[in-house]
């Protein structure tokens, strides 16, 4: 029920879909209650979605005019991207001393994601759990930045085929200062497990495909 809207029209459902999808095999009563809560949320927010219009209006998130002008001086819609990661266990409940609960390896994996805005409207988004546990919040943010940059490079290829590729680096906003500083520096031997990721992001910056910025 959630797969189609979270992929096509509702980026606000992407994270909760990713969390619930990991428990489809054997859901607990609490997870079933969470799925019902999401259903009630959708019913109360049926008017939310991604909207494109050929008429400018302040009530919409974007404005796109078709057909595009043949003038080479046309200003293409602005593309901006945001990436983030939630480090460690996602359980927000308060611990109870009388009922201690062990935290599994899967729960310790961080959730990361990114969101692309083109012309003021969300056009591409992704959220998922990492494959290996991150040792710090900075490492989780580095992984999120790496995944975001990979999709930016893919999206730039699509825009290039449509003759809409921007000539300036695409801004990538991240709220972790350590991850932003890392993207502008050089590899160290102690970070060997991240060398491939970090150098791929730095190469994208050197080629002026992206520009990593703290927000």
C-alpha positions in Angstrom: 0.0 0.0 0.0 2.8 2.4 0.8 5.3 1.5 -1.9 3.8 3.4 -4.8 3.1 6.7 -3.0 6.4 6.8 -1.2 8.2 6.3 -4.5 6.2 8.7 -6.7 4.3 11.4 -4.8 5.0 11.3 -1.0 8.6 11.8 0.1 7.3 12.2 3.7 6.5 8.5 3.7 9.9 7.2 2.5 11.5 6.8 6.0 8.6 5.1 7.7 8.2 2.8 4.7 11.9 1.8 4.9 11.5 1.0 8.7 8.3 -1.0 8.3 9.5 -2.9 5.2 12.3 -4.5 7.3 9.6 -6.2 9.5 7.3 -7.6 6.8 8.3 -11.2 7.5 7.3 -11.4 11.2 5.8 -8.1 12.5 5.3 -7.6 16.2 2.1 -6.1 17.6 3.8 -2.7 18.0 4.9 -2.7 14.4 1.4 -3.5 13.2 0.1 -0.6 15.4 2.7 1.6 13.7 1.5 0.5 10.2 -2.1 1.4 11.3 -0.9 4.8 12.5 0.7 5.5 9.1 -2.6 4.6 7.5 -4.5 7.1 9.7 -1.8 9.7 8.9 -2.3 9.2 5.1 -6.1 9.5 5.4 -5.7 12.8 7.3 -3.2 14.1 4.7 -4.7 13.0 1.5 -4.2 16.4 -0.1 -0.4 16.3 0.2 1.7 15.4 -2.9 4.1 16.6 -5.6 2.4 19.2 -7.8 3.6 20.7 -11.1 1.7 23.5 -12.8 2.0 25.7 -15.9 0.4 28.6 -13.9 2.4 30.5 -11.3 0.7 30.5 -7.9 2.0 31.2 -4.4 0.1 28.1 -3.0 2.3 25.7 -5.1 5.8 24.6 -4.4 7.1 25.0 -8.0 6.5 26.8 -11.3 7.5 25.3 -14.6 6.5 26.7 -18.0 6.2 24.6 -21.1 7.3 24.7 -23.8 10.8 25.8 -22.8 12.3 28.6 -24.8 14.9 27.9 -27.5 16.9 30.9 -26.3 20.4 29.7 -25.1 20.3 32.3 -22.4 17.3 30.6 -20.7 17.7 30.1 -17.0 17.1 26.5 -16.2 15.2 25.5 -13.0 17.5 25.5 -10.0 18.5 22.1 -8.6 19.4 21.7 -4.9 20.0 18.6 -2.8 19.9 17.8 0.9 21.4 14.7 2.6 21.3 13.5 6.2 21.7 10.5 8.4 20.3 9.4 11.7 23.1 7.7 13.6 22.5 4.5 15.6 19.3 2.9 16.9 16.1 4.5 15.8 14.1 3.5 18.9 12.9 6.8 20.5 11.1 5.1 23.5 12.3 5.6 27.1 14.2 2.7 28.6 12.6 0.9 31.5 14.9 -0.5 34.1 12.5 -3.3 35.0 12.4 -4.6 31.4 15.8 -4.2 29.9 15.9 -4.9 26.1 19.0 -5.8 24.1 19.7 -3.8 21.0 20.2 -5.9 17.9 22.9 -5.4 15.2 20.2 -4.4 12.7 18.8 -1.8 15.0 22.2 -0.2 15.4 22.5 0.5 11.7 21.9 4.2 10.8 19.3 5.4 8.4 20.4 7.7 5.7 18.7 9.6 2.9 18.6 12.4 0.4 16.1 14.7 -1.3 16.5 16.6 -4.6 14.5 19.8 -5.4 14.3 20.9 -9.0 12.5 24.1 -9.7 11.3 24.2 -6.1 9.6 20.8 -6.3 10.9 17.4 -4.9 11.8 15.2 -7.9 14.0 12.4 -6.4 14.4 11.1 -2.9 15.7 7.9 -1.2 16.0 6.7 2.4 17.4 3.3 3.6 19.4 1.6 6.3 23.1 1.3 5.8 24.6 -2.1 5.2 27.3 -1.9 7.9 27.2 -0.2 11.3 28.8 3.3 11.4 31.3 3.9 14.2 30.4 7.6 14.5 27.8 10.2 13.4 30.4 11.7 11.0 30.9 8.3 9.3 27.1 7.9 8.9 26.9 11.3 7.3 29.8 10.5 5.0 27.9 7.5 3.7 24.8 9.6 3.2 26.8 12.2 1.3 28.4 9.5 -0.9 25.0 8.0 -1.8 23.6 11.4 -2.6 26.5 12.3 -4.8 26.1 9.1 -6.8 22.5 9.9 -7.5 23.4 13.5 -8.4 25.8 12.2 -11.0 23.1 9.9 -12.4 20.6 12.8 -12.4 23.1 15.1 -14.2 23.4 12.5 -17.0 19.7 12.6 -17.4 19.6 16.4 -17.5 22.5 16.4 -20.0 20.5 14.1 -22.4 17.7 16.7 -22.1 20.1 19.6 -22.6 19.1 20.9 -19.2 22.3 20.1 -17.3 23.5 23.1 -15.1 26.9 24.5 -15.9 27.7 25.2 -12.2 28.2 22.6 -9.4 25.0 21.3 -7.8 24.9 22.3 -4.2 24.7 19.5 -1.6 23.6 20.6 1.9 24.5 18.6 4.9 24.2 19.5 8.6 27.3 17.6 9.8 30.3 19.9 9.9 32.8 17.0 10.1 31.3 15.4 6.9 31.5 18.7 5.1 35.1 19.3 6.2 36.0 15.7 5.2 34.7 16.3 1.7 37.2 19.2 1.2 40.3 17.5 2.6 42.4 14.4 1.8 42.4 10.8 2.8 44.3 9.4 5.7 45.5 5.9 6.2 43.5 5.5 9.3 40.3 6.1 7.3 41.2 3.4 4.7 37.7 1.8 5.0 36.3 5.1 3.7 38.9 6.0 1.1 36.9 4.8 -1.9 33.7 6.7 -0.7 35.5 9.9 0.1 37.6 10.1 -3.0 34.6 9.5 -5.2 32.9 12.5 -3.5 36.0 14.7 -3.8 36.4 13.8 -7.4 32.9 14.9 -8.1 33.8 18.3 -6.5 37.0 18.6 -8.5 34.9 17.9 -11.7 32.5 20.7 -10.5 29.6 18.3 -10.5 28.6 19.0 -6.9 29.5 21.6 -4.2 29.2 20.3 -0.6 27.9 23.0 1.8 27.1 23.0 5.5 23.6 23.9 6.5 
